[in-house]
Amino acid sequence: MNIIVCVKQVPDPETPAAQFKVDESANKVVAAAGIQPTVNQYDSNAIEAALQLKEKHGGKITVLSIGTSQARDAIKQALSMGCDAGVLVDEPSLEDADAYQTAKALAAAINKVGEYDLVLCGRQASDWDQAQVPQGLAELLGVPSVIPVTSIEVDGSNLKVVRLIEDGIETLELSTPAVLAVSNEINNPRYPTLKGIMAAARAKVEVLSGADIGINGLSRKVKLLRLYVPKVESQVEWIEGDTPEDQAKNLARRLRAEKII
C-alpha cells in the first residue's frame, strides 16, 4: 500500500503568549526567538496512522511538505518515526500560500511522486485552523475524501472509515485512491527511536521547485486584509451591599438598568 502523508511545519503551540508577536505592517507572525517550529499535531496523528497501516499491510510511506529548507525538519521527524521517503516543495512564491495554493501545490507534487493508494492529512493546521486543504486536495486529485477520521480499516482496494459528526459518529465505505484527514482521536503518535533518528539524519529529502511540478505563477484566491492580536479590555464594577441578599438585589437592579435581564 503506497501512502502519502502531507505534513505542515507550524509555530510551536506551546509558545508562551508573551512571546507571540505579529508584524501588522507585513501581516505576518514573528517567529519567537529560540523556539523552533514543530510538526502540526494532527499531522503527527496522520503519520502514526500511516505507520500502523504499513505494519498491517506493507507498502511505502512518502512524506510531503511545502516550505523552505527549514521544513526539512518536519520531514526528518516523520522519517525518524519510520516513514520511508520525503519530498519537499521549496517554492518561494508559496511562502504565504492560502488554502487553494497549498492544495494545488500538494496535488501537483503528488502527481509528480506517482501512484498512490491513500493520502493522509491532519484534519486542520494549528496555525490557521481552516481545515480547507484536505477537501481541496481531494477535489483537485479527483478522488473521494472523508474528514475528520478516527478509524481506518483496509480491505483490498476498499476502505472502511469512521468519522466524527456533530451528534455522534458515522461509518463509511469508499474505494482507493482517497484522501483522509484524521483527527487526534485516531491514535497516539509514537516517539522516534534512536535508530530511527540516526537513519533520518542520513536520509536524503527530494526537493522540488514550483517549476518542477508546474505551478509557477499560482495566484492566491484569498486576500489577507489584516492580521493582528486583538486588544481585550475589561471593566469591573463592584456591587455593594450590607448583606449577600442586598448585593443580589443591587446586582439585579444593575442588570435590569443595563437591559441585560
N, C-alpha and C positions, 0 to 999 in steps of 0.2 A: 504494500500500500504506500503510494507516494503522497506525502503530506507536506504542504507548505504552511508555515506559521508566520503570520505578519506581526511584527513587534514594533513598538514605538518607545523611544527614549524620552522620558519626561522629567521635569524638576522633581526632586525628592519630596514626596508629600509630607515627610516628617520635618521639613524645613521650618524653623521657628518663624512665627508670624512677623516678628520684629525684623527678620532678615529678608522678608518678601517685599520686593520693590518693583515698581512699574515706571518705565520711561514713557510718560504720556505724550511727549512730542513725537516719539517714534512708534508709539503703540506696541511696545514690546515689554516682556517681562525681563527684568535684570537678574541675571544668574547670581545666586547667593555665593559669596566668596567662600571657598573652602568646602563647599558641599557639592559633591558630584551628582549629576543626573542619574536616574535609575530606570530600569525596565518598568513600564506600566504594569501594575499589579495584575490586572485582568489578562494581560498578555502572558504573564508568568503562568496563569492557570491554563491558557491555551497551549503553552509549551508542555506543561505536565500532561495535559490530555493527549497531545500528540505522542509523547513518550510512552504512555500507557497503551495506546493503540498499537504502536510499533512493537511493544513487548508481546502483545497478544497475536498480532497478525503479520509481523515482519514489515519490511519495506524501508523507506528512506524519508528522513525529515530534513527539509530545507528551510532555513530561517531567512526571512526577507524583511529589510528595513529601509526606510528613507531618511536621509540625514547627512550631516557632514562626517568627516573621518571619526569624530568623537562617538558616533553611533555604532562604530565597530564594537565598543564595549558591550552594548546591548546584545549584539550578535554573539560575541565571545561568551557572554554569560549563558546564552542558550546552548552553545556548543559544549560548554563545561558541564551542563546538565545531562547531555547525551545526544543532542541533535547532530546531524551528520555533515551538513554544509551550510554556508552562509553567503548571502548575496546582499550587497549594499548599493542602493541607488543614491549616488552622490551627485546631486544636481543643484547648483546654487539658486536657480530660479524657483526651487521648491522649498526654500528656507522658511517662508511664511505661507505655505500652501494651505488652502482651505480644504474642506472635505472632498469636494469634487476633484481638485487637482491630485489629492492624495490617492483617492480611489482610482483615478485614471492612470497614475504612475504605477500603482501596485498591479493593476490589471495588465499593463503593458509589460512589466517586469515578469509577471507570472507566465505570460505567453512566451516570453523570451526564455524562461527557465525550461519550459517544455511540459510534457504530460504530467498530470496530477490527478489524484482521486479525491482529495479533500483539501480545502483551505480553511485554516482555523485562525480566528482573531479573538481578541478580548472584546467584550460587549461594548466597551467605550474606553476612552483615554481619560486619565485623571487630570489632565491639564485643561482641556476644553469641554469635556463631558458631553459631547454632542451625539455620540452613538450613531453617526451617519455613514461612516466609511464602509462597514461590512455590507450593508444593503446596497450601497452604490457599487461596491466591488462586484457583488453577485450580479447586479444588473448589467454591468459592463462585460462581465465574463459570459453572461447568458446562461447562468446556472441557478438552481434553487438555493434559497438561504433560509436559515432559522436563527432567531435571536430572542431572548437570551437562553442559552442551552445549559442544562445542568446534568445531562447524562447522554452518552453516545454509545450505541451498540452497532457493530458492523456484521452484516450477513451477506457475504459476497459483494455484489455491487450495490447493495441496498443498505440504508441506514435507518435505525430507529432512534429517535432523539426525544428527550423530554425538555420542554422549555417552560419558563415561568410566564404566567399570565396574571392579569390584575387580581383575580379572585381564586387562584389555585395553580394547577399545573396542566400541561397538555402534552400528549404523546403523539408524535408524528412519524410517518414513514416517508422516505424520499430516496431517490437514486443518486449515485455519484456520477460525475463530479458535483460537488456542492460547496457552499460557503457556510460555515457555522461560527457564530460568535458566542463564546462561552462566558458564563458568569462565575463568580468566585465560589458558588456552592458546589461546583463540579468536583473539586479536589483541593488538596493542599500541596503546593509546589514543593518538590524535593530540593535539598541543598546539593550543590555541586560537590563531587568528591575531589580529593587531591589529585587523583589520576586524571579526572575529567578536566580540572583546571590546567594541568600541565599539557594535556592534549590540545585544549583550546588555545593555549598560548602559541603552540606551533602551527595551528591550523591557518590556512590562507582563506581570506574572505574575498570573494569575487566582487569587484567594483564595476558598476555600470553607470554611464553618464546618461543624461537625457537623450543625447543623440543616439546612444546605443539601443535605446528602447523606443525611439521615435516620438518623443513628447516635447521636442523643442518648441518654445513659444506658447506653452499651455497657459491660458489666462484664468484668473480667478472668477468664480461665479458669485462670491460673496465679498462685499466691501466692508472692511472693518472701519467703522467711523470713529470709535473712541474706546480706549482701554484704560481703565483707571481703578484705583482702590476706593470704594465708596466711603464717604465720611459718615460715621454714625454718631449722632448726638442724642443725648437723652437728658431729660429734666425730671427731677424728683420733687414731689410735693408731700410734705408730711401732714397727715391728717391727725389733728389733735383731739383730745377728749379726756375727761376725767376718769372714765371707765371704758372697758372694751365695748360696752353697749353704746356709749356715746360716740366712740370712734367709728363704730359700724354705721350709726345713724348719719354722722357727718360725712362719711365716705359715700353713703348712698345719695345724700343731698348733692355732693360734689359731682358724682357721676351723672345724676339727673340734670344738673346745670349744664353739663357738657353734652347732654343728649346722648350719652352712651347707654343709659338704661331708661 
